[in-house]
Amino acid sequence: MEVTEFSLDRDATIESLFSPAISSDSWVLYHATTSVAEEGIDTAGLIPSLDYDATLIKLIKVFRAMNWFGENSAGYPVLKGFSLQRGSLPNLYFRESSIRSLLYAKSDFAGGETAHAMYHALEDLKQYAADPSVRARHYDQQVADCKEVVEQNGCPKHVIRVDTTWLLGRLLEFEEFGQKVAELRLSYRYGLVYAVRFDRDDIPFLTNCRGSGIVYSRAVPVAKLVGKARVYLDGQYPDLGQHAGRLHFEGAKSELIKLLSRRPSATAEAGQHHSAREGRCEIDAYAGPDDAVDIARRWGTPEIQQMIASSKIRFNE
């Protein structure tokens, strides 16, 4: 296996982390990770991890009970939009360019992409519990959203006044996970990008998800690892700009990517999986009193006020 080392900063203009023998091979894809995973990968290959799934579901349910998206876009929005659907699937994710994969080699991603999003979501919850201004922003935004809807004759949106005692209790349930991720982040020494050579036998297990990368639904044995780059990123990764688009275009011309583009997408199956995962995140109760009815009664149209008076209230979920 070819091993390289680089020190890169934001202004780096390097186009590949590997020799031409690897970077020009149209059957090679790249998986980025961090030094904390190096020993295990070198010994056993790339193995999908589902370790965080139960904790992921529990964390999403906390945000839904609060009716809050958080303030860090790297936290709950990622969990809801991406991690939830990936968390139960034994998949590995690849890029067609070694440079484009570098985001996931940063120290912030120690433990993987799901752990990264969960870490930031937990930090948001801690800030919410500690800072009255965060709680006020959340409540005021809910009130504004609900008022806007009922003034236009729409069903009210929930307005949850979060019980901070309830939230502190939930945070205690995540302490073990939080400590584990904190230790992984402290153990980070450098980023890693592995080059993996696939072949035609792998085609049935590969899916080109374009913006989300290329998915492989099996473990990768050590024998398929043809390169490893240790990358010292200094807390940043290169700002690729238009360079990224060119790298993506060139990767899209490879023989492997062309073959994958001809494969039909599993839209129906993906939809069923999405629904099942969403179902696991349903909540039994909100995290505090819901003031939506009071706001609808005060600001709603006559039709909305009539609905409130009838006690047959429908909410805008």
N, C-alpha and C positions, 0 to 999 in steps of 0.2 A: 504494500500500500504506500503510495506517494504521500509524504508528509512535508508540509510547507509551514512557514511562519511569517506573519506580517504585523507591522504596527501601522495602523491607519488612523487618520483624523478626518474631520469633516470635509477637508479640501482634497482628499485623496481622489485620484483619477484612474486608479488601476481598473482593468477590465475583467480580470479573472484571478482567482486565488490559486489556480493550478496550471500545470504545464500544458502546452498545446495538445499533447497526446490525450489529455483528459478533456480540456475545455472545448476541443473541436470534435469530440466524440458525440454523435447525435443521439446516442442511447444513454447518456449520463445525465442524471438529475441530482439536485443538491438539497441537503437537509441541514439546517442550522440548529445548533443547540449551544450549550455552555460547558465549561470545563467540569462542572459537577457531575455530568453524565458520561464523561470520557471513558473512564475505566470500565464501566458496565457495557458501553457500546463496543469498545475494542475487544471485549471478552465474548459477548453474546450477540452482538449485532444490534440493529435498531428494532426495539420492541415497543408497540403501542402500550400506553399506560392508561388504565381506567381508575386509578387510585382515588381520584378526587370526585368521582361522580356523585356519591351520596351527599358529600359536603356541598357540592355545586348546587344541587337541587334545594337543599336546605337554605342556602344563602339567597338564592333567587326568591324563595318564598318569603324571606324577611323583607326584601325590597317591595314585593307585591303587597304584603300586608301593610306596609307604610305608604303605599301609593307614591313611591319615589323612584326616580331614575338615577339619583346620585348627582354629584357635581363633576366628577372626573370621567371624561368620555372613555377612558381606558378601563373603567371598572364595570359597573352593572350593564351599561349599554352593550359591551362586548359579550358579557355572559348571556344576556338575553338574545342578542342577535346572532352569535356564532357559537359560543362554548356550549350552550344548551343542546344544540343539535349535534355537536361533535363529541360531547362528553361520554356517550355510551357506545361509540363506534370504535372498533379496533383499527383505526386508521393512522397512517403516517402522512405527513404533508411535505411536498417537495416544490422546488422552484427550478425553472429552466436555466437560471443564471446563478452562479455562486455569489456574485456581488449583490444581486437583488434579495438574496436570502439573509443578508447580514443583520437585518432588524432583529431577528430572533436569536442572535448571538450576543446581544447586549446583556449586561448584568441584570437589568430589569426583567429579563425573561428566564432567569435561573429557576428551574423547576418546570418550565414549559409555558406555553401560551395560556392554557387554562389557569394555571397557578398565578401567572402574571395578572390576569384580569381579576381573579378572586382576591389577590392581595390588595389591589387598588380599590375594589369594592368594599373590603373590610376597613380600609383606611377612611373611606367616605363615611361608613357607619360610625366609626370611632369619633370622627370629627362632628358628626351630627349629634351624638350623645354629649359631647363636651362643649359645643359652641352654640349658644342661643341664637346667634345671628343666622346660622345655617338652618336651624329649625324654623326661624321666622321667614326666611326666604322661601322655604318649601311650602309653608302654610299659605303665605300670601299668594304664591303662584297658583296653588290649588284653588283658592278663592277666586282669583282673576279668571282662571279657566272655566270654572263652574258658572260664574256670573255671565261670562260672554256667551256660553251655550244657552243658558235658560232665557237670556234676553232675546235670543233668536228662536225661541220656541222649541229648543232642543231639550232632551232629557238631561237631568243634572249629572255632573261628574262628581265622583267621590271627593270629599275634602276631609282628610284624616288628620286629627290632632294627635300626633304620635305620643304614646305614653313612654317617657324616657326610662322608667323603671323596667318596663317590658323590654325595651331595646337593650339595656344593660344586661339583662338576663340572657338574651339571645347571643350577645357578644361573648359571654362566658363559654357558650357552647362551641365557639370557634377558636378558643385559645390554643389548643393543641395544634390545629392546622396552621394558625398564624405563626407559632414558634417554629414549626417545621420549615415554612417558606422563608422566614427571617434567617434561619441557619443556612439555607441554600444560597440566599443572596450574599451572605457574609463569606461563604466558601468560594464564591466566584473568583477565578483568576484570569480567565480569557474566554473569548468566544470560540466556537468551533463550527466549521462547515465540513460536512462529509460529502464526498462525491460517490454516487452509487450508480453502477452500470447495470441497466436492465436488459432484458432480451425479449424475444417474441412470446415466450411462455408467460411473461408477466402481463401481457396486454389485457387479459380478462380481469385483472385485479387493479388496473390503473384507470383513473378517471380524471380528465382535464376539467377542473372547476374554474379555470381562467383566473379571475381576480383572487380567488382563494387558493390558487396553486394547483398542484397535481396531487391527487390522493392515491395512496397505495393501501389496499385493504389487507395486507399481510405483514408479518415481521420480515425484516431484511437480514439475512444471514451475513456473517462476517465476510464470507467469500465474495459477496457483491460489493463490498466497500473497496473502492479503488483509490481513494484519496482522502486526506484529512488535512485541513488548514487550521492552524491555531492563529487566532486573530486578536491582537491587543487593540481594543477600540477606544480606550481612554474616555469611556463614558459616552461616546458618540459613535455614529456610523456615517459613512460618506453620504453627502447630499447628492444624490445621483441626478436629480433634475431631469432634463430631456434625455440624459444618458440612459436612464432606466427604461424609457420607452423604446429606445433602439435595442437594448439588450433583450427586452421582451419580444420585439419583432424578430430579431435574429434567432432567438430560441424557438419561436413559433414555426420557423422554417425547418426545424430538425425533423428527421424521419420519424422519430418516436411521437413527437407532438402531432404531426400530420396524421399518423395512424389513429391516435386517440381522438382527434377531431371528427373522425368518421363513425365513432361509436355512438349509438343512441343514448340519450340521457335517461336515467331512471326517475322520471318526474313523479309518477304515481307512487312508487315505493317511497321516495323522499317525502312526499306529502303525508303519507301514513305515518312515517317515523316522526315527522314534525308534530302532528296532532297528538301522538302518544306521549311525546316528551312534554308538550304543553300541558297535557292532562296531569302529569306528575307534579306540576308546579301550582296546581290549584290550591287556594288557601281556604281555611275554615272560618277565619275571622280576621278583621282588620286590627291594626296595632294601636287602636285608640278610638275615641268617639268620631263619628262621621257627621260633619256639620253641613253636608250637602243639602239636606231638606230645609234647614233654616235659610240658607242662601237662596234656594229656589223659591221659597215662600216670599222672600223679601224682594227679589229681583226678577222673578220669572214672569212670563206673559200670563194673561188670564187663563189660557189653556193649561199652562204648567201649574199654576196655582190651584186650578180645579183638580188636576191629577193628584197634587199633594193632599188636598182636602179629602179626596176619595180613599186615601191610604193605599191605593194601587199604584205604587211608585215604581217606575222603570228607570234604571240608571244607564247612563252612557258609559259603557265599560271600555 
